[in-house]
Amino acid sequence: MSEPEMADILRSAVSRNITRAHTAYRLKLLSLFMEKGVDLTPDMYFILRYLWSERDGCRQQELADKTDKDKASLTKLVDNLEKRGLVTRTADGEDRRSKRVWLTPHGRQLKEIVYPLALSVVELAEKGIPPEDIVKVKYTLEALCHNLRR
């Protein structure tokens, strides 16, 4: 196989399109947050979203696992959320080595502002795409992740 043929294959790779879509989504979300005066990065939003919808008060390690962050990255994100007064950390009563992450009242209230913004980005991204195609993409991406994590 020639070098130009190999380059064409790599350019058309699914991973490139996934990366482009992910980057576009994050940039749009960040842009909208900045436009509306919301002092959050997309990664901070993903942490808050898990706490809002899944499990306020979860262990920091669970939060890292559920948001696909390594321990060091998550610690820095939680530090920044804590500085903004959106979360607090407490020692875990069952395991002294663990910390639990809790939303503050301000962190809970922010959901009312941020969720509609994030939803508008999702709606923009999915505009004109049939719902059944969105479902197929979701299952395909989950299968790709499963294959890569083996």
Long-range contacts (C-beta under 8 A, 24 or more apart in sequence): 14-144, 18-141, 18-144, 21-125, 24-125, 25-121, 25-125, 28-121, 28-124, 28-125, 29-117, 29-118, 29-121, 32-117, 32-120, 32-121, 33-114, 33-117, 36-113, 36-117, 38-110, 38-113, 38-114, 38-117, 39-84, 40-84, 40-110, 40-114, 41-80, 43-67, 43-69, 43-73, 43-77, 44-77, 44-80, 44-81, 44-86, 45-114, 45-118, 47-74, 47-77, 47-78, 47-81, 47-87, 48-81, 48-86, 48-87, 48-103, 48-107, 48-110, 48-111, 48-114, 49-118, 51-87, 51-101, 51-102, 51-103, 51-107, 52-103, 52-108, 52-111, 52-115, 56-102, 56-103, 57-100, 57-101, 57-102, 58-100, 58-101, 59-92, 59-95, 59-98, 59-99, 59-100, 59-101, 60-89, 60-98, 60-99, 60-100, 60-101, 61-98, 63-101, 81-107, 86-110
